[in-house]
Amino acid sequence: MKKHTKTIIALIIGVTILIGGVWIINERRYPNVPAFNNHFTRKFLNKDKKVDDGFYEFESKTGQYTMWFPEEYQIIHKDASDYVKDYTYYEFLKAANNSHDGYKGYIDIELSEKKTNKEKIYVEGLFKNRFHINDPQKLQTDTTKIYYDSAYIYFKGTDKRVITDFNKRTPSTYAGYIADKNSEQVIEFYFDSTEQLSEKSAEEREEWIIKILKSITFKIE
């Protein structure tokens, strides 16, 4: 009986070691960066496609777009409201990072469909509400129209204060509206950070934001 018990214990230990070994091997297949250290985030990423320094290819679970995803960010998935998908028409996700200095950065991405002939109304509404401006900056790629801008935002009591003079404060928040030229698909992009940057660092962050915005590519049906 004792011999039989020892055999069972040895078998359990052997199986545990084998499973652990397979798990370690599988984990080593992924890049050792925060995005791939999060099991939910890695479901969206192509581990074999590092598209640029600090970015991996992200593909929406709707199958409707791809983009560059920063390797230091992780998609938040604590409850059902953090990530939402409605078939191929709608998707919302929020991602966050923790810097070594304790600063937080947040990215919100929302895919939806909006009437092309009302684009001006949507764009003006977004940037007027966010930054109190009507004419955001504009970019284009071969397949998308991009509207974006930034500001430093804070609240004094319940009053929202927006500073667009970067000689006074560098931006803390960015917004982007990316419209597909070939469909009614639109992505609204938001970035917020708790970190106050120098002018040079703020310029580098804006370049980083623009890289992400220009990387968004809608899938052609």
Secondary structure as the mmCIF struct_conf table of DSSP 4:
data_model
#
loop_
_struct_conf.conf_type_id
_struct_conf.id
_struct_conf.beg_label_comp_id
_struct_conf.beg_label_asym_id
_struct_conf.beg_label_seq_id
_struct_conf.end_label_comp_id
_struct_conf.end_label_asym_id
_struct_conf.end_label_seq_id
HELX_RH_AL_P HELX_RH_AL_P1 LYS A 2 ARG A 28
TURN_TY1_P TURN_TY1_P1 ARG A 29 ARG A 29
BEND BEND1 TYR A 30 TYR A 30
BEND BEND2 ASN A 32 VAL A 33
HELX_RH_AL_P HELX_RH_AL_P2 PRO A 34 ASN A 37
BEND BEND3 ASN A 38 ASN A 38
TURN_TY1_P TURN_TY1_P2 HIS A 39 PHE A 40
HELX_RH_3T_P HELX_RH_3T_P1 THR A 41 PHE A 44
STRN STRN1 LEU A 45 ASN A 46
TURN_TY1_P TURN_TY1_P3 LYS A 47 ASP A 48
STRN STRN2 ASP A 52 ASP A 52
TURN_TY1_P TURN_TY1_P4 ASP A 53 GLY A 54
STRN STRN3 PHE A 55 GLU A 59
TURN_TY1_P TURN_TY1_P5 LYS A 61 THR A 62
BEND BEND4 GLY A 63 GLN A 64
STRN STRN4 TYR A 65 PRO A 70
TURN_TY1_P TURN_TY1_P6 GLU A 71 GLU A 72
STRN STRN5 GLN A 74 ILE A 75
BEND BEND5 LYS A 78 ASP A 79
TURN_TY1_P TURN_TY1_P7 ALA A 80 ASP A 82
STRN STRN6 TYR A 83 ASP A 86
TURN_TY1_P TURN_TY1_P8 TYR A 87 TYR A 89
STRN STRN7 TYR A 90 ASN A 98
TURN_TY1_P TURN_TY1_P9 HIS A 100 ASP A 101
BEND BEND6 GLY A 102 GLY A 102
STRN STRN8 LYS A 104 GLU A 113
HELX_RH_3T_P HELX_RH_3T_P2 THR A 116 LYS A 118
HELX_RH_AL_P HELX_RH_AL_P3 GLU A 119 PHE A 131
BEND BEND7 HIS A 132 HIS A 132
BEND BEND8 ASN A 134 ASN A 134
STRN STRN9 GLN A 137 GLN A 140
BEND BEND9 ASP A 142 THR A 143
STRN STRN10 THR A 144 LYS A 156
TURN_TY1_P TURN_TY1_P10 GLY A 157 THR A 158
STRN STRN11 ASP A 159 ILE A 163
TURN_TY1_P TURN_TY1_P11 PHE A 166 LYS A 168
BEND BEND10 SER A 172 SER A 172
STRN STRN12 THR A 173 ASP A 180
TURN_TY1_P TURN_TY1_P12 LYS A 181 ASN A 182
BEND BEND11 SER A 183 GLU A 184
STRN STRN13 GLN A 185 SER A 193
BEND BEND12 THR A 194 THR A 194
HELX_RH_AL_P HELX_RH_AL_P4 GLU A 199 SER A 215
STRN STRN14 THR A 217 PHE A 218
HELX_LH_PP_P HELX_LH_PP_P1 LYS A 219 ILE A 220
#
